[in-house]
Amino acid sequence: MPIYEYHCDKCDKNFEYLVFGKDQPACPVCNTKEVSRLMSACGFVSKGGSGQTTKRTAADSSCSGCSSHSCASCH
């Protein structure tokens, strides 16, 4: 079961929600279902050709013209 990040359109709070099947998340603060799923930054491990292991995150490979550290602001 994946955990997704959401933004509440009503109270402007961000939260995480563990999704079971076709669950519709509700904001834990104001209980509305008017929420939008955010693009989450994921971490990964890359093994280079020389056998070196490098830990990277999605923020490490962001757009060159982007001044934000969150892809959620790019839409």
Protein Blocks (a to p, Z undefined) as FASTA:
>chain_A
ZZdddddfklopacddddehjaccddfklopabdcddddddddddddfkopacdddfklm
gcfkbcbfbfklnZZ
